[in-house]
Structures are given as structure tokens and as C-alpha cells.
């Protein structure tokens, strides 16, 4: 053994000894708890619970905790006493009954538990949980007759369908078929609804009682003559019994009885049934005939209900009879809206659109499609109601037919009769794709004659010229645009013009534009943008900084002299100036700005309130000095006047 091994073992021994010593110091000394200490603890604990429940604000959870503590002390009598006392205050709370009964069952006092359950269901008969737990206890004890008796007591209160089904399941689990059947009879009397009858019939079917099941369905159909789900279930039952004709007659009878709006699922089932057992074409013809009749009734009753016409047309289009589809379209579009208001025409126009698309895509009849578009455009009162969509669809149709002249003629008519932004934009886009720049220019001119205040149009027109390297044209368009008396978004137009000049490298022109813009508006963002532009010029950095500072200085002078109330704008301007000076690095002069703006914090508080409100108030030192000088000057004037009055 080496010396190193000896040293390691010695260190381990010392370490283990130290750990044991520390553990002995931390571990509390062992104490023996005597009977007197237990009794003292119980008395103290009971007194604590008694104080709690005697305080007047005791909740049910305190009682439950008290009783459970007595139970944990194996003091059955005290615990039972606590439960009974708790019931005196909370007998309408089902949880106290539930916990009390569980306590009795835990201590195998089933007689007492049964007594608790009896009292509970008498006081709270509508709480299903109490009944379920009561029955479960009797079942666990093997008391089937007692459990059945509890169920019978429960059913007197006409509980929900789940309680009845639980009773039936209980009887079936003990192979009491007749009793289950009698319960089903009472169930459908208590809950005379279709789901109850269907469950009853399925039960009889599972027991092999086909006639009994059919009898249940017949009783239900007499009671519910227009329920779709009932007829579907009855027909499926007959189908399962291989009674095809019975099932077919049920489907037909249901289609005759049930209103058309509630037979969607029934139609699907019927079609599926006939696909399997019958003649598909005959069935589909019958169904289509009935639906066609219903649509005819609806459109004759209200011919201006265009949604009914759409439904009718979808039905006919699904059948593919083109002549009949065309006939329905002709009848539908003959019902012109009674008033020249857009809300009446919106749905109606889609009839024409669908008609034109049908002729173009389904029948592939070009002339009829062109005729539909022509008649539609002729019918619309464009002076009061017009739709850009129909103009564009008609033009695109002509272009698809390689009739570019016809498409242009339609769009020209649209601009002449009912000009709209969408028509101009699509027309310009089409000509631009075709490379007809001269036409695009003419269209932009007509567009701006119609809507001279539209800044987007001016900007796009100028952008077109710029993309063609027509700088002077673009500049002339911008000049003409900013000279308009009214513009919807002038800030967008000026920004585009300035960006254009910057992109052309025209520093002096850009500077002049900023000056012209400042003649119109003194918004602080314009000042900041102007100053940033000056600061970004890289030819002479010192001169750029000087120019930028000059712009900011002009702005602060304007806000100080002309608009002293706009403190927030002035403060924002100075903050941007400070940010710019910081970005200059060594060339910047932060103190130049900081001396022009200070901020102070203040708060207000109402008496007795702990809410605080903080705000920032801007203080401009030069204004404070000016105000102080004015006060001193006023004081001197007053002093002179007073001395003059005393001398006289």
C-alpha cells in the first residue's frame, strides 16, 4: 500500500466522522409521546376547531376538516357528532352528505351510511350524484333488490334520460330483460322524444324482437310525423331487416311529409339507399322534380329574391341540361330591380355575370356570351348605378378572343359613362403590359382630369415617366400635382417628389422643395426631414452639419415665437436634434441642444388616495429667462410710477 493510498483513506475517515457529527447535531433528540401529551394535543385541537365554528363565519370546509380530523384520531363518535352538527347548518349542500356517507362506509357502518343516503335524497332529490353513489353502495354490498328500490324512488322524480338509461343498464346487467323493457316504456312516457323511441327500438332489435322494434317505430311516427332523424332510423331498421320496399315507402313518405328545408340528410340517405337497391335515375329524377317544384314555388312567390334563382340555377347546372339552364337564366334576368339603387342591383348583376360565364365556359358560344355582356351593359343605369366588375369582365372576354380593339372600346365606354378608379387602374395596367406608353399617358391624363386630387395617381404617373428616364416629364408632373388646390394625401405626394429629386442627385432642387414645403406647413416632421437631408450630404461634412443645425435652429425659433403653445412638438424637435448631434460623434455638440430643453417630473395625489399620476412638463430655459426679465421690467415700471405719484 502506497503512502498516497494511506492519505486518501485517512481523509475519507475524517470526512465521514465529520458528517456523522454534523448529522448528530442537526438531528433532534428522540422524545417519547405519552398519553397525557396526546390528550392535551386533542383537547387543544378540538378547542381550536370549536373556536372556528363558533365564530359565525365558519364555512363548510371547516366542518369537513374538523370531522375528518376526528376520524383520523379514530374517534368515531366525535366524528359522527361533528357530521350531524354540520348538517344542521349545511343540509342543502350535497357535498356534506356525500362526505358524511363516505365516512360511514369507510368505517363499515353501512346501516348508518344507508340512513345518511336516505336523508340526503329526501332533502336533495334532484342531485344525481347522491342517487348514483347510493345505488353504487348497494350494488357493492350485493343488495340488488335494495338498489332496484332506490332506482324506483329516483324515477319518481322524472330525472333526465341518463338516469333512465342507467336504470336500464342495471337491469340488463342482471339479465332482467322484461324489467328493462318496462323501464323503456316508462322512459318514453317520461321523455316523449325521438331519441328515446330510437333507443327503445334499438334495444328491442338487439334482443331479436323485430316486431316489437317495428311497433315502437310505428308509435313514434304517429307521434312525430315530420321528424327527419326518426324516419331515417326507421328506414335503416327496415333496410337491416331486408325489407327494402318498406324502407323505400318510408323514405318517400318522409319526403312528402317533411318540409323541403329539413330534408337534406334524408335526401342523401335516400339516394344512397337507391344506389344500393334501386334505380338511380328514377330516384334522382324524382328528387330533382320535387326540388324543382319547390324552387318554382319560391321564384313565383317572390321573383326578386335572387338567392332563390341562384339555388334554382345550381340545381339545373348540376343536371347539365343547357337549354333548360339558359331558359332559367333568361327568366331570372327578366326581373329587373324596381329602384335604381346599388343595394338592389348587386345580387342581380351576378346573375348576368354567371350567365355570361356559363355561355363562355360551358356552351363555348362566343356570340351569345358577347350578347349577354352587351345587353347587361345596356340595361344598367350607369348615371346612377354602375359596376366596374362587369365592364372589366366584358373587356377581358374580348381580349381572350384576341379582339383587342373590342376590349379597348368597352373600357373607353366605361370611362366615358361611369369612370371608376378600378377601371382606370386595370386599363392602364393592360396597356402597360402591352407596352403602349402613349396610351398609358393619355389614360393617366384622363384619370387626373376626372380625379385631380388623387395623389396615388399623380405619383404613379410620375413614376412611370421616371422609369422611362423622362426626368423632366416626371418633374413637370410633380410640379403640376403639388399646384393642385385640393389633394387627398399631400404628404404622400411631397415625399414622393422629394425622394425623386434625391434619387436624381439634385441637392439644390431638393433643398428648394423643402423650403416650398415649409411655406405650406411647419409640421415638425418636415423640419426634421429637412435637417436629416442636410446632415446626410457627404460632400462637405462640416458644411452639412452647419446646414442641419441651421434648419433645427430655424424650427426652434418658429416654435418659440409663432407657436409657443406647441410644447410637445418643440420638445420632439429638440430630441431629434439631440439624436442627430449624438450621431455626429466628435463633430456633434450635445450641449448645444441640452441647454435648450429641460424636463421635470411632477405628481398629484388626492387626499386619502394611493393613486399617483406622473407627467412630463417641458421647460425651455430661454423662455424662463425672458419671462423673468419681463417681470423685473414690469416691477421697475411700477416703482417709477409709484415714485412719480408720490412726488406729485
FENZIQUI-V442987 format. One record per run of one state. SS is the DSSP state (helix for helix, strand for strand, loop for the rest). FROM is the first residue (numbers start at 0). TO is the last residue. If there is no record, write none. Layout:
SS:FROM:TO
SS:FROM:TO
//
This chain:
loop:0:1
helix:2:25
loop:26:33
helix:34:52
loop:53:58
helix:59:71
loop:72:74
helix:75:89
loop:90:92
helix:93:105
loop:106:108
helix:109:122
loop:123:126
helix:127:139
loop:140:142
helix:143:154
loop:155:159
helix:160:172
loop:173:175
helix:176:189
loop:190:192
helix:193:205
loop:206:208
helix:209:222
loop:223:226
helix:227:239
loop:240:242
helix:243:256
loop:257:258
helix:259:261
loop:262:262
helix:263:276
loop:277:278
helix:279:300
loop:301:304
helix:305:318
loop:319:320
helix:321:332
loop:333:340
helix:341:361
loop:362:364
helix:365:378
loop:379:386
helix:387:399
loop:400:402
helix:403:417
loop:418:419
helix:420:433
loop:434:435
helix:436:449
loop:450:453
helix:454:466
loop:467:469
helix:470:481
loop:482:488
helix:489:502
loop:503:505
helix:506:519
loop:520:522
helix:523:534
loop:535:539
helix:540:560
loop:561:565
helix:566:582
loop:583:583
helix:584:586
loop:587:588
helix:589:593
loop:594:596
strand:597:603
loop:604:611
strand:612:618
loop:619:619
helix:620:646
loop:647:647
//
